[in-house]
Amino acid sequence: MSAHRDEHQQPLLESLDEEERAYDANEKVHIIGLDEAGDEFSTTAPPFSWRKLWLFTGPGFLMSIAFLDPGNLEGDLQSGAIAGYSLLWLLLWATAMGLLVQLLAARLGVVTGRHLAELCREEYPNWARLLLWIMAELALIGADIQEVIGSAIAIKILSQGVLPLWAGVIITALDCFIFLFLENYGVRKLEALFAVLIATMAISFAWMFGETKPDGRELMIGILVPKLSSSTIKQAVGVVGCVIMPHNVFLHSALVQSREVDNRKIGRVREALKYYSIESGIALAISFMINLFVTTVFAKVFYGTEQAKTIGLVNAGQYLEERYGGGLVPILYIWAIGLLAAGQSSTITGTYAGQFIMGGFLNLRLKKWMRALITRSCAIIPTLIVALVFDTSDASLDVLNEWLNVLQSVQIPFALIPLLCLVSKEEVMGYFKIGRLLQIVSWMVAALVILINGYLLVDFFSSALSGVFFMSIVTTFSAAYICFIIYLVARSLSFSRLYAQAKTILGS
């Protein structure tokens, strides 16, 4: 029996009625020409169409929100304030690495008709599947706390301190109902909301860029000339570490299924992958420009100053106002509007990702509103506690943010490794299994990201923890953590080797 799938065969992973699906058939966007006669046996994609590109546009922009969440914005402003323009080249290449990972996630979703969480449920034994689910949920909760706190900070600024942090958290929690309301009217309405929020961020941070007028020559040198020093290594690690968000890998593999694609036809799959590659590239180019605006504004204003050492989301707007106050619109409020758009958009995508992760790993047939409320509650309850405890202490919020970054960094291998293992398998991907060169590049990128985040973890724990008891706990945890990573990689290698041997025997 051959696992090679051509256009005459049914998908290897059949859709079962009783299983949880990312989108029902009536929720998907219809693609013009999908049912054209004569393409049943075609292995080439139909000619390029601007109208089709428009119909495929959406999932990539929802995915790009993770590159613009409040955690990334804080990384941008600290990178600019401490390292100046010197890490802009790294921001560019980190975004390119993120694009590669997200395109692999999209490829998996389009070709198989299933998303990463669903495939992990089938690929791994129950104990490993449950561990992967717990890891994904923890990463999502950590990201969501940062995003909700970012929104709450913006609301506090815009209300001139009338609304405390906890009130901003409650207001942000209501975005769940906006999400549910818009989802009932179709995925395109939801995508339109994100387009407005991304445009709001772009306009706000471009306005700040125009107000502060960063040095154009230094900006171009920073993008084109790689430069790294011992004093900026921590910021460099932060720039790369923020690129791969575990929940975003799961999310993008599901979002691409919102379009009608006949994955039995090679030509139609190629067409979908082409349009998704274009729109994802455009989306991340826009996200790169927004991150660039933030980094260069804070490089111009705070690089080499005493404030650079203490700047964060909470005080960034006030510091800007002290330097550039008195304009037509106070720069403090421009910053807050951009931050609010980033926080609101990322919390809604977090709710969306949570639905797919929970439904995929556990195969739950819950109503969407029920899953959304469960997902939102998992993040809002700990966030409310955080807001009440840390409302009066900026320094404590910064410490909490470091711990949340660590929580997400720990989870990265458990999204990347399953993704790369699956897209490399012919029995899963058939004709669209990634080639040897792309496998090598992808594993190198994954290894680099994992090592960089490993450095961040070692640096953090060595400075934050002391004592035999705590170090023994960290050591035990680290050993179990590394063993699980080795298991995931070894399982993939051994399974692929057995499959190749079986294929050779059956083919002879």
N, C-alpha and C positions, 0 to 999 in steps of 0.2 A: 504494500500500500504506500503510495507516495503522498508526502505532505505538501508537495508543490501545488499551489492553487492557481488555476488559470480562470479565464473569464467564463468558462462553461460550468464551473463548479459552484456549489453553494459555499458560503463562508464557513470556515472550519468551526467558528464559534457561533452556533446558531442561537437565535433569539428565542427564549422560552417565555410563554405567556405568564407563567407564574413568577418570573424573576423581575426584580427591580430594574427599571430602565431609566437612563438619564432623561430622555424625552419620549413622550408618547407620539405616535404617528401624526396626530392632529395638532401637535404643538410645533412641529418642525416647519422651517421656512422652505417653501417650494422653490426649487431651482428651475428656471426656464430651460426647456430642451431636454429635461431629464429622461423623458419617455420617447425621445426621437427614435424612429425606426432606423435600422442599419448600423447601430453602434454596439450591438450585442457581441460582436466578435472583434471589435476594434481595440487595439492595445495602445493607441495614441490618444492624447487629450484633444478635445475639440478646440477650434481656434479661440484665441483670446477675445473676451468680450467685456467691455467696461460695465455693462449692465450686470453681468454675472459677478464681476468683482464686487460691485455694490451689494449684491445679495449675499455674498459670502462674508462681507465686512461686518464685524461685530465681535466675534469671539476673541480675536487678538487684542482688541482694545479693552475688553473686560480683563483679559490676562495681564495687560500692561499695568493695571492699577496696582498690582503687588510691587512694581518697581517705583511707585510713587506714594507709598503709604507713609504715615508719620514717622515710622522707624527709619525709613530710607531718607526722608527729609532731614531728620536729626543727624544721620550719618553724613549727609551732604554738607550741612552747615558746619559741623565740627571738622570735617575734612578741609573745607575752605578756610575756616578760622585758624586752624593749626598748621596745615600744610600749604596754604595758599593755592596757587594754580598748579602745583607740581604733580598732583595726582589725577588730573583730567584725562590723561592718556589711559590710566587704569580704569577710570569710569567708562570710557569708550569700549575697551576690550572686555570689561566685565559685562557690559550690556550685550556685547556680541556673544559671549559665552552663554548668557541667559537666553538669548534668542535660539541658540543651538538646542539647548535643553527643551525649551518650549516647543520647538518644531518637532522634536522627537515625540513629545507628548501628544501633539496634534496628529502626527503620523499614526501613532498607536490607536488613537480613537477613531480616526477615519477608516483605517484598513480593517480593524476588527469589529467596528460597530459597538464597541464596549469601552468603558473608561478604566483607568488604572486600578481603582479600588475593586471593581468587579473582577478584573483579571487576576489580581492578587488573591482574591477569595478562592479562585479556582487553582491557582498555581501552587500555593503553599499549604502545608498541613494546618490543622485548626490552631495549634499553639502558636505557630509563627504568624498566622493570619491575625489572631487576636493581638499579638504584640505589635504588629505593624499598624493595626487600627488604633491601638492606644497611643502609639507614638505620633500618628497623624493627628489625632484629636488633641494631644498635648501641644503640638506645634501650632495648631489652629487657635487654640485658646490663648497661647502666648502671643501670637500675632494680633489676635482680636483685642486683647487687653491694651496693647500699645496703640492700636488704631482708635479704640473708643476713648482712651485717655487723651490722644491727640485731638479728637473732635471736642472733647470736654474742655480742654485748654483753650481752643479757639472760641468756643461759646462763652467761656469766662472772660476772655479778652473783649469780645464784641459786646458783652453786656456790661462792660466796665467794672467787672468784679461783683456785680449784683448776684449773678448765678454762680454758686460755688461749684467745685469740681464734680461733686456727687450729682448735682442737678443736671449738669451737662451730660453725665453718663446716662441718666434716665431719658433725657431728650434724644440722645444718640440711639438708645435702645429702640426707640419708636421707628427707626428706619426699617426695622423688620416688617412693619405693617405697610410701609411704602413699597417695599420689595414684593410683598404678597399681593398688594393691590395691582401693581404694574404687571406682575407675572400672569395674572388672570387675563390680561389684555394682549398677551403674546410677547415672545422674546424680543421682538424688534422695539417694543415700547421701553423695555428695560435697557436695551442697548442705547436707545436715544437718551435716557437719563444719564448714563455713563458718559456719553459724548458731551453732554452739557457740563458735567462735573470736571472732565478732563480739560475742556475749553476754559472753564473757570480757573483751574490751576494754571494753565498756560498763560492766560491774560494777567493773572495776579502776579506771578513770578517774573513775567516779561516786563511788567510795569516796574517792579522793583529793580530789575536789571537796567531799565532805562533811567530810573531815578539815581542809581548809584554810579552808573557809567564805569564798569570794570575795564581794565586795561586790555584792549583788543590784541595787542602784540603778545603780552604775557599769556593771554588766553590761548592763542594759536600755538605758542611754544609748549604750553602745558599739555595740549592735545597731541602734538606731533613728536615731542621729545620725551622719551621715558626717563624718569628721574625718581630715585627712591633713596631715602637716607634712614639712618637708625632712629632719628627723632620722629619720623612719620610712619614707621612700620605699623603701628597700631591702627592708624587711620586707613592705611592701605588694606590691611586685613578686613577692616570694617566695610570698605567699599566693595570688595569682592564677596565677602560673606553675606551681604544684604541682597545679592543678586538672585540667589536660588532660594525661593520660599517653598518649603515642602508642600504646603496645601495648594500652591499655585500649579504645581505639576499635575496633581490630581484634578484640579479644576479645569485646566485647558484640555485635557484628554476627554473631558465630558462636554465642554462647551461646543466643540467642533461637531458634535452629533446633533446640534440644533438645526442643521441643514439636511435636506434630503439628498443622500448620496447612495447610489446603488453600488455597494462594495463587492458585488459579484462581477463587476465590469472594470477591467484594468484601466481603460481609458477614462472612466468617470472618477475613479479614485485618483488618478494622476491629475485630473482637472482640479479636483477639490484640494489636493495637496499644493498645487501651484498657486491657487488663489489664497489659500490660508497662509502660505509662505509670504506672499506679497503683503497681505494686510497685517500680518504679525510684524513684518519688517518695518512697515510704516508706523505702526503703533509704538514699537520700541524706539524708533527714531525720534518720535515726539516725546516719549518719556525721557530719552537721553537729553533732549534739549531742555526740558523742564528741570531735570536734575542739574544740568549744566548751569542754568540760570541761578539756582539756589546756591550752588557751590561757589560760583564766581562772585556773587553779591557779597557773601560772607568773607571770601578771600580779600575782596577789595576793602571792606569796611573793618575787619577785625584781625587780619593776619599780622602777627607781630605785636599785638596789644595784650595787656593783662587780661582783658575780658575773654580772650580766646580760650583760656584755660577753664572757664566756668560756664560757657555758653551752652544752652540747650533749648528745647522746644518752649519751655516755660518762660524764659527771660529773653529769648531771641528778638521778639517783637519790640519789647521795651528798649533793648539796646539799640535797635535800628532807629527807633523813634528819637532817642537822645541824639543820634548823629544826623538824621535826615528828616526831622520833624518840620512842620510848617508848610507842607505842600498842599496842593488842592485837596487831595485825599490823604489823611495821615497814613504813613507807611506801616504803622502798627496794625491798622485795620486791613490794609491790603494783604499783609502777611497772614492775619487771622482768617481772612476769607479763603485764601489759598490752602491754608492748613485745614480749615473746616471741610472744604471740598475733598481734600486728600483723605481725611478721616472718615467722612460719610461714605465715599465711594468704596473704600477698602473694607469697611465694616459690612456693607451690603454684599460684596463679593465673598467675604468670609462666611456670611450666612449661606450663600449659594454653594460654596465649596463644602461646607459642613453637611449639607444635604446629600451631596454626591458621596462623600467619604462614609457617612453613616449608612446610607442606603446600599452602597457598593460592597463594603466589607461585611455587613450584617444581613444583607438581602432583606431589608425591612420594607414592608408594603404599607407604610404609614402615609397618611395624607400629607401633602407638601406643607400645609400650614402647621401641622403638628411637628414635622421634622424641623421646620424653620424656628419654631418656638423653642424646641429642645436645644437646638444649636445655639440660638441667641442666649438662652438662659445659662448655658454652660460657660459663656464668656461674661455675661453681664453681672452675674452674682459675685464672682471673684473681683471683677472690675469695680463694683460698688464698694466692696470692702477696701480695695486699694485706695479708691478716691476718698473714703472717709478717714483712713489712717494717714495718708500722705498729703492731704490737701494743703497743709500749711508748711510743707518742707520740700523745697526744690531739690535739695541735695538727696533726700530720700527717694524722690522720683527718679533721679538719675541712677541711683544704685539699683532700684527696681528694674529700670530699663536694661541695665547690664545683665541682670539675672534672666530677664525675658529673652534677650539676645542669645544667651547661653542655651536656654531651653530650646530655642528654634535651631540653633547650630547643631545640637545633639541629634536632632531628627533628620537632618539633611540626607545622610546615607540611606535612610529607610524609604525615601522616595526615589532617589537617583538610581540606586542599585537595581531595584525591581524594574524600573523603567528601562534601563539599558539592557538588562537581561532579556526582557520581553521583546524589545524591538530588534534584538539580534537573533531571535529564534525563528527559524523557517516554519516550524510547526504552528506558530502563532501568526506570523506576518506573511507567510507564503512568498509570493513574488516580490513583496515590498520589504523583505528583510533588509536591514541596512548592510552595506558592503563592508569589506574588511578595513578599508581606509577610514571610513566614517566611524566604524567601531573603535579603531585605535584613537582617533581624535576625541571621540565622545568619552571614552574611558580616561583619557589624559585630562580632559576638562573636569570630569567627576573627581578624579584623584586629587587634582589641584584644589578644587573647592573643598573637598573633605579634609585635606591636609591643612589648608588655611584656617578652616574652622576648628580643626584640632589644635592648632597653635593658639587660637583665641581661647579655647577651653583650658588648655594648660596654663596659659598666662593668667587667666581669670582665677582659676582655683588656687594657683600658687600664691597669689596675692590676697585672695579673699578668705582663705581657710588656713587654719593652723591647728596644731595639736594632733596627737596620735589617733584619737577617736575619729575625728573628722577625716583625717587622711586615710585611715583604714577603710572607711565607708566609700570614699572616692575611689580608692584603689580597687575595691571589690566591684563597684559599679563599672569602672573602666574595663576590668577584665571581662565581665559579662557582656558589656557593650561591644568590645572588640570581637569576642567569640561569635556574637550574633551577626556581625558584619561578615566575618569569615564564612559563616554558615550560608548566608545569602549568596555570596560569590561562588563558593564551592558547589552549592546545589545547582546553580546555573551551569557551571562548567561541566560537572559530571553528567547532568541531564542532556546537555547538548552533545557530549561525546557518545552517550548511549544512543541518542537519536541518529547520529551520523552513522554509527555502526549498524543499526537496524535498517537504515535506508540502503546502505551498501549491500547487506545480505539480501534484502527483498528485491533489490534492483538487479542482482546477479542471477 
